[in-house]
Amino acid sequence: MQRRDFVRSATTTTFGFSIFANKYLQTGKMGISGLYENLKTKDFLGKVKIVTEIPAVEVFTEGPAADHNGNVYFTNIRTEKILKWDVHDKTLTDFWQNSNQANGLRFKSKDQLLVCEGSSGAVSEIEIGTQKRTVLVDTFNGKKLQSPNDLDIDSQGRIYFSSRSDNADLSVQNKKGVYRLDPDGRLTQLLVEPEIDMPNGIVISPDEKTLYLIEAHSGSGRNRCILAFDLQQNGSISNRRTLIDFYPGRSGDGMCIDQNGNLYVAAGLHQTRGTSETLDTRPGIHVISPEGQLLAFRQTPVDTITNCTFGGKDLKTLYITCGKYLLSIRTKIPGKH
């Protein structure tokens, strides 16, 4: 992610917002560095285990999703592959090549895998058995989507996804946004830049009354937080609020949610990476309550942690993409069905 600085004057900030700049950009936040004491980590998370190492020279893993048999699919953006970890055979294979820099994945059904394709600007669907690919959407109002990043799906089959890029051509592409794709193919833009800064991970609460969205801009003064919205039965959102703010540390990237509504967020850095992000956010899995309280934290061994998903027959195994590894943590609470 390229650094894009946001200039603000010390004399023009009120109530945490700059009055001369985008009102949605939050300033003066203290991050979560002081929240790591007295956590209840053992009540939520077991130890970190290495599941497998990706044997490639260029590795940036993302987007884990577990199928009904417990197998884990995840992406290597650098090599444009979707990989499959077979939990029974303990083997790692290439499931899909030339993935158009696939990022977020989600199973729509036991045989249908939804894919956010970064370079093509499409949200697609792959049939697991035949590997047939179908583009579900790649444009809005006559322009290409930027770079679909992550997604979730509700019980009515509506897909909610984020779309963002560092170097979009706005003459032919839409601005950064969050969208809802209905089963009939209708696409609705729920949020658009400058309402959002750099949308990333997105999940729906188990009762489908709340939509959570990670903002993850690495530039100085930009948003690094988790936003929460009321989610209506018709798929619209309202009542925007900040659940937790990571700034000045690295924000969350991807996340998933357990059946009690707690978020499991991949966030933080071991070392700085040439952006304005500090090390205030520790690298690992952060368990955050629906009220925004940091409940538990388990550090991961290397940079860069990107995303996580629940898997296993009991949905109590958290799979994590982190650097060149697929990791796992056993959890006390099952993931959302």
BALUMKE-362188 format. One line per 3 residues: number of its first residue (from 1); their letters; for each residue x, y, z of C-alpha. Coordinates in pm, 1 decimal, decimal comma. Layout:
<pts>
NUM) a) X/Y/Z ~ ...
</pts>
This chain:
<pts>
1) mqr) 0,0/0,0/0,0 ~ 144,6/337,3/-96,5 ~ 168,0/614,8/158,5
4) rdf) -62,7/910,3/101,3 ~ -17,0/1179,5/362,1 ~ -305,9/1380,9/496,8
7) vrs) -205,4/1734,8/600,2 ~ -392,7/1886,3/890,7 ~ -342,5/2202,8/1093,6
10) att) -325,4/2190,7/1471,7 ~ -561,8/2488,2/1479,2 ~ -839,1/2336,4/1269,5
13) ttf) -937,8/2023,3/1460,4 ~ -1250,4/1995,4/1672,6 ~ -1405,6/1689,6/1836,4
16) gfs) -1146,6/1464,7/1668,9 ~ -1223,5/1575,7/1313,5 ~ -1057,1/1825,2/1082,1
19) ifa) -1310,4/2092,1/981,5 ~ -1122,5/2181,5/662,2 ~ -1081,3/1825,7/539,7
22) nky) -1292,8/1517,0/492,5 ~ -1516,6/1503,4/799,3 ~ -1486,5/1125,4/805,8
25) lqt) -1109,0/1130,8/866,5 ~ -1048,0/1089,0/1238,7 ~ -753,4/1254,8/1409,5
28) gkm) -597,2/1266,8/1754,0 ~ -663,5/899,5/1832,8 ~ -445,0/710,9/2079,3
31) gis) -463,0/359,0/1935,8 ~ -493,4/39,8/2137,7 ~ -141,8/13,5/2284,1
34) gly) -280,3/55,1/2636,5 ~ -548,7/-213,2/2602,3 ~ -334,8/-529,0/2609,2
37) enl) -321,9/-567,2/2987,6 ~ -557,9/-792,5/3187,9 ~ -707,7/-964,5/2885,2
40) ktk) -896,6/-1294,3/2903,0 ~ -710,3/-1461,8/2619,5 ~ -735,5/-1816,8/2758,3
43) dfl) -1115,2/-1783,4/2760,0 ~ -1111,1/-1735,7/2382,5 ~ -790,4/-1854,3/2215,4
46) gkv) -552,3/-2148,4/2231,4 ~ -193,7/-2152,1/2111,3 ~ -78,2/-2062,8/1761,4
49) kiv) 19,9/-2357,3/1541,6 ~ 181,5/-2363,7/1198,6 ~ -41,3/-2558,9/959,4
52) tei) 175,4/-2530,5/649,8 ~ 436,0/-2313,3/480,7 ~ 378,8/-2189,8/127,4
55) pav) 671,4/-2306,6/-90,3 ~ 692,8/-2006,7/-321,0 ~ 949,9/-1731,5/-364,2
58) evf) 684,9/-1459,4/-385,5 ~ 424,6/-1496,6/-110,8 ~ 144,6/-1274,5/15,6
61) teg) -133,6/-1489,0/157,8 ~ -490,7/-1370,3/203,6 ~ -858,9/-1461,3/209,4
64) paa) -893,6/-1796,2/393,5 ~ -1226,8/-1978,7/361,4 ~ -1313,9/-2328,1/486,6
67) dhn) -1542,8/-2566,4/298,7 ~ -1798,0/-2806,1/450,3 ~ -1532,9/-3078,7/475,9
70) gnv) -1296,5/-2851,9/666,5 ~ -1052,6/-2794,1/380,5 ~ -908,8/-2443,7/370,2
73) yft) -884,0/-2234,3/54,2 ~ -671,7/-1919,6/56,7 ~ -492,3/-1696,2/-189,4
76) nir) -135,1/-1610,6/-277,5 ~ -178,5/-1271,9/-439,3 ~ 181,9/-1256,3/-560,4
79) tek) 152,1/-1570,9/-774,0 ~ -217,7/-1521,2/-858,3 ~ -319,8/-1857,1/-716,6
82) ilk) -593,3/-1994,2/-494,6 ~ -442,1/-2267,8/-277,7 ~ -614,9/-2557,9/-104,1
85) wdv) -508,0/-2713,3/223,7 ~ -655,5/-3062,2/258,6 ~ -711,9/-3118,0/629,7
88) hdk) -736,0/-3495,1/587,2 ~ -436,5/-3561,7/359,9 ~ -233,8/-3272,2/504,2
91) tlt) -141,8/-3159,8/154,1 ~ -119,9/-2817,2/-8,2 ~ -216,6/-2792,7/-375,4
94) dfw) -297,4/-2527,4/-634,1 ~ -675,1/-2513,6/-669,5 ~ -692,0/-2224,8/-916,7
97) qns) -425,4/-2050,4/-1122,5 ~ -439,6/-1713,1/-1298,4 ~ -674,3/-1591,6/-1026,2
100) nqa) -662,5/-1220,8/-1122,5 ~ -493,4/-1144,1/-790,3 ~ -773,9/-1303,6/-591,9
103) ngl) -802,1/-1166,5/-239,5 ~ -1106,0/-1234,5/-20,1 ~ -1288,3/-1567,9/-49,5
106) rfk) -1619,1/-1689,8/92,6 ~ -1823,7/-2003,4/41,2 ~ -2171,9/-1929,6/-90,0
109) skd) -2266,3/-2296,9/-61,5 ~ -2070,2/-2617,2/-18,5 ~ -1984,1/-2619,9/-390,2
112) qll) -1968,8/-2248,0/-473,9 ~ -1673,1/-2028,4/-382,3 ~ -1705,6/-1650,3/-406,2
115) vce) -1388,6/-1467,5/-509,2 ~ -1282,9/-1101,7/-490,9 ~ -1057,8/-1053,9/-795,0
118) gss) -823,0/-763,8/-738,5 ~ -682,0/-706,3/-1086,1 ~ -997,1/-774,0/-1291,9
121) gav) -1228,4/-571,4/-1067,4 ~ -1474,3/-860,1/-1051,1 ~ -1657,2/-1059,6/-789,3
124) sei) -1677,2/-1408,4/-932,1 ~ -1807,3/-1751,5/-840,1 ~ -1620,0/-2078,0/-890,0
127) eig) -1789,0/-2417,6/-893,6 ~ -1564,2/-2639,0/-682,9 ~ -1628,6/-2959,9/-877,2
130) tqk) -1602,2/-2829,6/-1233,6 ~ -1391,3/-2519,1/-1159,5 ~ -1625,7/-2321,3/-1382,0
133) rtv) -1582,4/-1947,5/-1321,9 ~ -1872,9/-1703,3/-1352,0 ~ -1836,3/-1326,7/-1317,1
136) lvd) -2115,6/-1201,2/-1091,8 ~ -2035,0/-831,0/-1120,4 ~ -1748,7/-607,8/-1236,0
139) tfn) -1908,2/-268,8/-1309,8 ~ -2126,6/-8,7/-1141,9 ~ -2299,3/273,4/-1331,3
142) gkk) -2096,7/202,3/-1643,3 ~ -1754,2/208,6/-1477,5 ~ -1531,9/-74,3/-1361,5
145) lqs) -1512,3/-155,6/-994,8 ~ -1173,2/-73,9/-845,8 ~ -1036,1/-383,6/-673,6
148) pnd) -1281,7/-602,5/-478,1 ~ -1107,5/-686,3/-152,0 ~ -1322,9/-881,0/92,6
151) ldi) -1680,6/-998,1/126,8 ~ -1953,2/-1161,1/333,9 ~ -2294,9/-1302,3/250,9
154) dsq) -2623,1/-1293,3/443,3 ~ -2897,5/-1554,1/481,6 ~ -3086,9/-1405,2/185,7
157) gri) -2789,2/-1459,9/-44,9 ~ -2694,7/-1091,7/-62,2 ~ -2320,5/-1034,6/-99,5
160) yfs) -2158,8/-737,1/74,8 ~ -1809,7/-647,4/-44,9 ~ -1544,7/-377,3/-23,4
163) srs) -1363,1/-236,1/-327,0 ~ -1049,5/-21,2/-310,7 ~ -718,5/54,0/-478,6
166) dna) -415,3/276,0/-426,9 ~ -387,4/387,9/-789,0 ~ -730,6/382,9/-951,6
169) dls) -805,2/561,4/-1278,4 ~ -1130,8/738,2/-1190,7 ~ -1201,9/813,1/-1555,6
172) vqn) -1284,9/445,4/-1605,9 ~ -1315,8/313,1/-1250,2 ~ -1546,8/384,8/-960,2
175) kkg) -1421,4/537,7/-637,7 ~ -1349,1/323,8/-333,6 ~ -1675,5/178,6/-209,7
178) vyr) -1879,6/-81,4/-27,5 ~ -2148,3/-261,0/-225,6 ~ -2437,8/-502,4/-188,6
181) ldp) -2500,5/-751,7/-466,8 ~ -2851,3/-899,3/-456,2 ~ -2933,4/-1250,1/-584,4
184) dgr) -3115,0/-1096,3/-883,5 ~ -2790,8/-925,3/-991,7 ~ -2879,0/-574,2/-877,1
187) ltq) -2577,2/-388,9/-736,1 ~ -2620,9/-116,1/-473,2 ~ -2345,7/118,1/-358,6
190) llv) -2376,9/144,8/20,3 ~ -2072,9/365,0/87,1 ~ -1838,8/562,4/-136,7
193) epe) -1525,1/769,2/-94,7 ~ -1494,6/1014,2/87,3 ~ -1742,9/848,9/327,1
196) idm) -1481,6/576,8/356,0 ~ -1105,2/598,0/330,3 ~ -966,3/249,6/255,3
199) png) -1232,4/-20,7/308,5 ~ -1102,2/-367,7/380,5 ~ -1241,4/-658,9/585,4
202) ivi) -1620,0/-683,7/611,4 ~ -1846,8/-913,9/815,5 ~ -2211,3/-941,6/918,0
205) spd) -2314,4/-1015,5/1276,7 ~ -2484,5/-1350,7/1352,7 ~ -2824,2/-1181,7/1400,2
208) ekt) -2767,8/-988,6/1075,5 ~ -2840,7/-657,9/1247,6 ~ -2488,2/-513,2/1226,2
211) lyl) -2238,9/-471,4/943,1 ~ -1873,4/-431,0/1042,7 ~ -1613,5/-273,1/813,8
214) iea) -1240,5/-227,8/859,4 ~ -1081,2/98,3/745,8 ~ -710,4/40,1/680,2
217) hsg) -534,1/340,1/528,3 ~ -159,7/352,1/598,7 ~ -124,0/727,5/538,8
220) sgr) -71,4/982,8/814,0 ~ -398,6/1099,6/968,7 ~ -607,3/850,3/771,4
223) nrc) -863,8/607,1/906,5 ~ -747,7/285,6/1075,5 ~ -1046,0/153,5/1262,7
226) ila) -1344,0/-80,4/1262,8 ~ -1674,2/83,3/1175,9 ~ -2013,8/-57,7/1272,6
229) fdl) -2345,2/9,6/1097,2 ~ -2701,3/-92,0/1169,0 ~ -2802,2/-338,1/898,2
232) qqn) -3168,0/-325,9/799,6 ~ -3374,3/-617,1/669,0 ~ -3378,6/-457,9/322,9
235) gsi) -2996,7/-455,6/315,4 ~ -2948,0/-83,5/375,4 ~ -2715,8/50,6/646,4
238) snr) -2736,4/340,0/892,7 ~ -2603,9/468,4/1226,3 ~ -2234,2/472,8/1145,3
241) rtl) -2006,5/455,6/1449,5 ~ -1646,0/366,8/1531,2 ~ -1620,6/38,6/1720,3
244) idf) -1246,3/54,3/1788,0 ~ -965,4/275,3/1657,3 ~ -618,0/135,6/1584,3
247) ypg) -450,8/461,1/1480,9 ~ -151,7/526,7/1484,9 ~ -80,5/151,7/1469,2
250) rsg) -159,5/-73,0/1176,9 ~ -531,4/-130,8/1142,9 ~ -708,7/-457,6/1103,0
253) dgm) -693,8/-622,3/763,3 ~ -941,0/-910,3/751,8 ~ -1170,0/-1048,3/1019,2
256) cid) -1432,7/-1308,3/1101,8 ~ -1694,2/-1341,2/1373,6 ~ -1801,0/-1604,2/1627,5
259) qng) -2154,8/-1714,0/1708,5 ~ -2166,1/-1472,8/2005,1 ~ -2084,3/-1174,7/1784,8
262) nly) -1719,5/-1126,1/1885,3 ~ -1484,7/-1016,7/1607,4 ~ -1154,8/-1195,0/1541,3
265) vaa) -935,6/-936,9/1371,9 ~ -599,5/-982,0/1198,0 ~ -402,9/-665,5/1278,0
268) glh) -65,1/-521,4/1370,5 ~ 301,9/-537,5/1271,9 ~ 627,2/-679,0/1408,8
271) qtr) 827,1/-405,7/1237,2 ~ 752,1/-86,0/1051,1 ~ 719,7/-102,1/673,0
274) gts) 788,1/247,1/540,8 ~ 443,6/392,1/613,7 ~ 315,3/611,4/896,4
277) etl) 189,7/300,7/1080,5 ~ 349,3/253,4/1423,1 ~ 392,3/-63,5/1627,8
280) dtr) 120,0/37,6/1874,9 ~ -99,4/-241,3/1736,9 ~ 63,9/-571,9/1822,7
283) pgi) 76,1/-834,9/1545,8 ~ -181,4/-1107,4/1587,2 ~ -543,7/-1199,8/1640,7
286) hvi) -749,3/-947,6/1836,3 ~ -1083,5/-1061,3/1980,4 ~ -1315,5/-761,0/2006,8
289) spe) -1661,7/-760,9/2161,6 ~ -1971,6/-613,4/1991,4 ~ -1926,8/-318,9/2229,5
292) gql) -1572,1/-251,7/2108,5 ~ -1379,2/-400,1/2402,9 ~ -1053,5/-583,6/2336,9
295) laf) -1115,1/-919,1/2506,1 ~ -821,6/-1133,1/2396,7 ~ -503,1/-1125,2/2192,2
298) rqt) -272,4/-1393,1/2057,5 ~ 48,5/-1286,9/1883,8 ~ 144,3/-1440,4/1550,9
301) pvd) 509,7/-1515,6/1468,7 ~ 583,7/-1322,2/1148,9 ~ 466,2/-1034,4/930,6
304) tit) 227,8/-981,5/768,0 ~ -91,1/-1115,8/924,5 ~ -378,6/-1051,9/684,0
307) nct) -697,5/-1249,4/745,2 ~ -872,0/-1531,8/930,6 ~ -1169,7/-1766,9/912,8
310) fgg) -1337,2/-2033,5/1124,1 ~ -1320,7/-2396,4/1013,0 ~ -1326,3/-2753,5/1137,5
313) kdl) -1632,3/-2969,4/1202,7 ~ -1707,0/-2779,2/1523,2 ~ -1612,0/-2438,5/1375,1
316) ktl) -1362,1/-2397,9/1658,5 ~ -1044,7/-2382,4/1451,4 ~ -937,0/-2035,6/1347,0
319) yit) -726,5/-2041,4/1030,3 ~ -498,5/-1743,2/974,1 ~ -304,2/-1622,1/671,0
322) cgk) 23,0/-1473,5/790,2 ~ 330,5/-1411,5/578,9 ~ 434,7/-1737,9/414,4
325) yll) 231,7/-1947,0/659,2 ~ -116,3/-2079,2/713,4 ~ -163,0/-2081,8/1091,4
328) sir) -433,4/-2214,8/1321,1 ~ -566,3/-2144,9/1669,3 ~ -826,5/-2349,1/1853,0
331) tki) -1103,9/-2129,4/1992,8 ~ -1344,4/-2172,5/2282,4 ~ -1642,2/-2026,1/2093,0
334) pgk) -1752,5/-2158,5/1752,0 ~ -1757,3/-1935,6/1449,2 ~ -2075,6/-1802,5/1293,1
337) h) -2250,8/-2057,5/1073,5
</pts>
